[in-house]
Amino acid sequence: MSYHSAIPQSATEEVTRYLHRQLLVRKRFQPGSFIRENDVATELNVSRSPVREALKVLESYGIVKTLPRRGALVLQYTNADVGEIYDVRVLLESKVYSRIVKNHLLNDEHYRHLMKCIDDYRDIRTTFEKNLQEGQLDFFDLECRFHFYIHEISGLSWTSELLKKTYSRLFQYMIHNVGLEDLDSILTFHTNIVENLRSGDLAALGENRIESYMLDKAYRPDK
């Protein structure tokens, strides 16, 4: 997503990435709190303009809501919200998987790339053991790399864009819940996606679409 602006895009991207990662681990900005342009600009030693643009990006993905003279409100999701987000994700990804399988779009290069991601899911344990929040952020980066790559394989550009926004909301709720105890299930879950795509097993891809490692956490209310 881009905005017509005289601000160098890299500055906006850097501020967006910083704020998004802070929001994911809830280190500073809790749901219901406000992000204020002046505070972030001072902290990062930038002007208010890239901060304002970054908040627009986050707002477009349903993470914050800008309120005049108050700042950007960090949105909080209810149990019903999370359930609906998961339902939307399942519907959209089912379309992606169906397109890939029925048109035999997954080639050897795709498979090798996804299996490299699987290796990274296995190796991420080391980061979690050293620092939980760094592990969660590395997990977020890997989730984007894995799932968005699959979406791109389908060639469904509009569906892929909607999925990015859906995942953005979902990540906001789930990333801070992921812990060391979930890593074995995470590895199994993503390995199954790759192997089922390769074998063309749409029925298996349609099962257990809420990650097993989130079953006891997915509907836990924010505090």
C-alpha positions as CSV (number, residue, x, y, z in Angstrom):
1,M,0.0,0.0,0.0
2,S,1.4,3.4,-0.9
3,Y,0.5,7.0,-0.3
4,H,1.3,10.0,-2.4
5,S,3.7,11.9,-0.2
6,A,7.0,13.8,-0.3
7,I,8.2,11.7,2.6
8,P,10.8,9.1,1.6
9,Q,8.9,5.8,1.6
10,S,11.8,4.1,3.5
11,A,11.2,6.4,6.5
12,T,7.5,5.5,6.6
13,E,8.3,1.8,6.2
14,E,10.8,2.0,9.1
15,V,8.3,3.7,11.4
16,T,5.5,1.3,10.4
17,R,7.7,-1.7,11.1
18,Y,8.8,-0.3,14.4
19,L,5.2,0.4,15.6
20,H,3.8,-2.8,14.2
21,R,6.4,-4.9,16.1
22,Q,5.8,-3.0,19.3
23,L,2.1,-3.6,18.9
24,L,2.5,-7.4,18.2
25,V,4.4,-8.1,21.4
26,R,2.4,-5.5,23.5
27,K,5.6,-4.3,25.0
28,R,4.4,-0.7,25.1
29,F,1.1,-0.2,23.3
30,Q,-1.7,-2.1,25.0
31,P,-5.2,-2.5,23.5
32,G,-7.2,0.6,24.4
33,S,-4.2,2.8,24.7
34,F,-3.2,5.7,22.4
35,I,-0.2,6.1,20.1
36,R,0.7,9.8,19.9
37,E,2.6,11.2,16.9
38,N,4.8,13.6,18.9
39,D,6.0,10.8,21.3
40,V,6.9,8.4,18.6
41,A,8.6,11.1,16.5
42,T,10.7,12.2,19.4
43,E,11.7,8.7,20.3
44,L,12.7,7.8,16.8
45,N,14.2,11.2,16.0
46,V,12.1,11.7,13.0
47,S,9.5,14.3,12.0
48,R,5.8,13.7,12.6
49,S,5.1,13.2,8.9
50,P,6.4,9.6,8.6
51,V,4.8,8.7,11.9
52,R,1.4,10.0,10.6
53,E,1.9,8.0,7.4
54,A,2.8,4.9,9.3
55,L,-0.4,5.2,11.4
56,K,-2.4,5.5,8.2
57,V,-0.9,2.2,7.1
58,L,-1.7,0.5,10.4
59,E,-5.2,2.0,10.4
60,S,-5.8,0.6,6.9
61,Y,-5.1,-2.8,8.3
62,G,-7.5,-2.5,11.2
63,I,-4.9,-2.3,13.9
64,V,-5.5,1.3,15.1
65,K,-8.1,4.0,14.7
66,T,-7.1,7.6,14.5
67,L,-9.1,10.0,16.7
68,P,-8.8,13.8,16.3
69,R,-6.7,15.4,18.9
70,R,-6.3,12.2,20.8
71,G,-4.0,10.0,18.7
72,A,-4.3,6.5,17.3
73,L,-6.3,4.2,19.4
74,V,-5.0,0.6,19.6
75,L,-8.0,-1.5,18.8
76,Q,-9.1,-4.4,20.9
77,Y,-10.7,-7.5,19.6
78,T,-13.5,-9.4,21.3
79,N,-14.0,-13.2,21.2
80,A,-16.6,-12.7,18.5
81,D,-14.2,-10.6,16.4
82,V,-11.5,-13.2,16.6
83,G,-14.0,-15.9,15.6
84,E,-15.1,-13.9,12.6
85,I,-11.5,-13.2,11.5
86,Y,-10.7,-16.9,11.6
87,D,-13.8,-17.7,9.5
88,V,-12.8,-15.1,6.9
89,R,-9.3,-16.4,6.8
90,V,-10.6,-20.0,6.3
91,L,-12.9,-18.9,3.4
92,L,-10.2,-17.0,1.6
93,E,-7.4,-19.5,2.1
94,S,-9.7,-22.3,0.9
95,K,-10.0,-20.5,-2.4
96,V,-6.2,-20.1,-2.6
97,Y,-5.6,-23.8,-1.8
98,S,-8.2,-24.9,-4.3
99,R,-6.7,-22.7,-7.1
100,I,-3.2,-24.1,-6.4
101,V,-4.2,-27.7,-6.3
102,K,-6.7,-27.8,-9.2
103,N,-4.3,-25.9,-11.5
104,H,-1.2,-27.8,-10.3
105,L,0.6,-24.5,-9.6
106,L,3.0,-25.7,-6.9
107,N,6.2,-26.5,-8.6
108,D,9.6,-27.9,-7.3
109,E,11.0,-24.4,-6.7
110,H,8.0,-23.5,-4.6
111,Y,8.3,-26.7,-2.7
112,R,11.9,-26.1,-1.9
113,H,11.2,-22.6,-0.8
114,L,8.4,-23.7,1.6
115,M,10.6,-26.6,2.9
116,K,13.3,-24.0,3.7
117,C,10.6,-22.1,5.7
118,I,9.8,-25.4,7.5
119,D,13.5,-25.7,8.5
120,D,13.2,-22.1,9.8
121,Y,10.2,-23.0,11.9
122,R,12.3,-25.8,13.4
123,D,15.3,-23.5,14.0
124,I,13.2,-20.8,15.6
125,R,13.2,-22.6,18.9
126,T,16.7,-21.3,19.6
127,T,15.5,-17.7,19.5
128,F,12.5,-18.5,21.8
129,E,14.8,-20.1,24.3
130,K,17.0,-17.0,24.4
131,N,14.2,-14.3,24.4
132,L,10.5,-14.8,24.2
133,Q,9.6,-11.5,22.6
134,E,12.4,-11.8,20.0
135,G,11.1,-15.4,19.3
136,Q,7.6,-14.0,18.8
137,L,8.8,-11.4,16.4
138,D,10.9,-13.9,14.4
139,F,7.8,-16.1,14.3
140,F,5.7,-13.2,12.9
141,D,8.3,-12.6,10.1
142,L,8.3,-16.3,9.3
143,E,4.5,-16.5,9.2
144,C,4.4,-13.7,6.7
145,R,7.0,-15.2,4.6
146,F,5.4,-18.6,4.6
147,H,1.7,-17.8,4.2
148,F,2.0,-14.9,1.9
149,Y,4.3,-16.9,-0.4
150,I,1.6,-19.5,-0.8
151,H,-1.0,-16.9,-1.5
152,E,1.2,-15.5,-4.3
153,I,1.5,-18.9,-5.9
154,S,-2.3,-18.9,-6.4
155,G,-2.1,-15.8,-8.6
156,L,-5.2,-14.5,-6.9
157,S,-4.0,-10.9,-6.3
158,W,-7.2,-9.5,-4.8
159,T,-7.7,-12.5,-2.5
160,S,-4.1,-12.3,-1.5
161,E,-4.5,-8.6,-0.5
162,L,-7.5,-9.4,1.5
163,L,-5.7,-12.2,3.3
164,K,-2.8,-9.8,4.2
165,K,-5.3,-7.5,6.0
166,T,-7.0,-10.5,7.6
167,Y,-3.7,-11.9,8.8
168,S,-2.7,-8.5,10.1
169,R,-5.7,-8.5,12.4
170,L,-5.1,-12.1,13.4
171,F,-1.5,-11.6,14.2
172,Q,-2.4,-8.7,16.4
173,Y,-4.3,-11.1,18.6
174,M,-2.3,-14.3,18.4
175,I,1.5,-13.4,18.2
176,H,1.9,-12.4,21.9
177,N,0.2,-15.8,22.9
178,V,2.7,-18.0,21.1
179,G,5.3,-19.6,23.4
180,L,8.0,-22.2,23.5
181,E,5.5,-24.9,24.3
182,D,3.7,-24.3,21.0
183,L,6.7,-24.9,18.7
184,D,6.2,-28.6,18.0
185,S,2.6,-28.1,17.0
186,I,3.6,-25.1,14.9
187,L,6.1,-27.2,13.0
188,T,3.6,-30.0,12.4
189,F,0.8,-27.6,11.3
190,H,2.9,-25.9,8.6
191,T,4.6,-29.1,7.4
192,N,1.1,-30.6,6.8
193,I,0.1,-27.5,4.7
194,V,3.1,-28.0,2.4
195,E,2.7,-31.7,2.1
196,N,-1.0,-31.5,1.5
197,L,-0.6,-28.9,-1.1
198,R,2.0,-31.1,-2.8
199,S,-0.2,-34.2,-2.8
200,G,-3.3,-32.2,-3.7
201,D,-5.2,-33.2,-0.7
202,L,-7.9,-30.5,-0.4
203,A,-9.9,-32.4,2.2
204,A,-6.9,-32.4,4.5
205,L,-6.2,-28.8,3.9
206,G,-9.7,-28.0,4.9
207,E,-9.4,-29.7,8.3
208,N,-8.2,-28.0,11.6
209,R,-7.8,-24.6,10.0
210,I,-7.5,-23.0,13.5
211,E,-3.9,-23.8,14.4
212,S,-3.8,-26.6,17.0
213,Y,-1.3,-24.6,19.0
214,M,-3.9,-21.8,19.3
215,L,-6.9,-23.9,20.3
216,D,-6.7,-23.1,24.0
217,K,-5.6,-19.5,23.3
218,A,-7.5,-18.3,20.2
219,Y,-10.5,-17.0,22.1
220,R,-8.7,-15.8,25.3
221,P,-9.9,-12.3,25.9
222,D,-7.3,-9.5,25.9
223,K,-6.6,-8.1,29.3
